[in-house]
Amino acid sequence: MAQKLKPVCLVKEVREAKGVKQKDLADATGILQQRLSCYENGHELPSVTNLCRLAMALDVSINDLIEYGV
């Protein structure tokens, strides 16, 4: 039986690699800092709209923010 791929949000890794503080990213995207924390800690995945906002603010592609694992 085929295994399902589980998406993993890499916002924290990308944000830290770019030297951006969580609060600054929240301000730049209009996403609540608490919500960003949930994304970064794996408690929830961002919506497509929020992925677009994050990608634009971090100057990366959406593909850079999501990884698929088993």
C-alpha positions as CSV (number, residue, x, y, z in Angstrom):
1,M,0.0,0.0,0.0
2,A,1.3,3.4,-0.9
3,Q,2.3,5.7,2.0
4,K,0.8,9.1,2.3
5,L,3.1,12.1,2.1
6,K,2.9,14.5,5.0
7,P,3.6,18.1,4.2
8,V,6.0,19.9,6.6
9,C,6.2,23.7,6.8
10,L,9.7,25.1,6.6
11,V,8.9,28.7,7.5
12,K,11.0,28.8,10.6
13,E,14.1,27.4,8.8
14,V,13.8,29.8,5.9
15,R,13.0,32.8,8.2
16,E,16.0,32.1,10.4
17,A,18.3,31.5,7.4
18,K,17.3,34.9,6.2
19,G,17.8,36.5,9.6
20,V,14.2,37.7,9.9
21,K,12.6,37.9,13.3
22,Q,9.2,36.3,13.7
23,K,7.5,39.6,14.7
24,D,8.9,41.3,11.6
25,L,7.6,38.5,9.4
26,A,4.2,38.8,11.1
27,D,4.2,42.6,10.5
28,A,5.2,42.2,6.8
29,T,2.6,39.5,6.0
30,G,-0.3,40.6,8.2
31,I,-0.3,37.1,9.8
32,L,-0.6,37.0,13.5
33,Q,2.6,36.1,15.3
34,Q,0.8,33.4,17.2
35,R,-0.3,31.8,13.9
36,L,3.3,31.9,12.6
37,S,4.3,30.1,15.7
38,C,1.8,27.4,15.0
39,Y,3.1,27.0,11.5
40,E,6.7,26.9,12.7
41,N,6.0,24.4,15.4
42,G,4.0,22.1,13.1
43,H,0.7,22.6,14.9
44,E,-1.0,23.7,11.6
45,L,-0.2,24.3,8.0
46,P,-0.6,27.7,6.4
47,S,-3.4,28.3,3.9
48,V,-2.4,28.8,0.3
49,T,-3.0,32.6,0.7
50,N,-0.7,32.7,3.7
51,L,1.9,30.6,1.9
52,C,1.9,33.2,-0.9
53,R,2.2,36.0,1.7
54,L,5.1,34.3,3.4
55,A,6.9,33.4,0.2
56,M,6.7,37.0,-1.0
57,A,7.9,38.5,2.3
58,L,10.8,36.0,2.5
59,D,11.6,36.4,-1.3
60,V,11.4,32.6,-1.9
61,S,9.1,30.3,-3.8
62,I,6.2,28.5,-2.1
63,N,8.1,25.2,-2.9
64,D,10.9,26.5,-0.6
65,L,8.4,26.7,2.3
66,I,6.9,23.2,2.1
67,E,8.6,19.8,2.2
68,Y,6.9,16.4,1.8
69,G,7.9,13.5,4.0
70,V,6.5,10.2,4.9
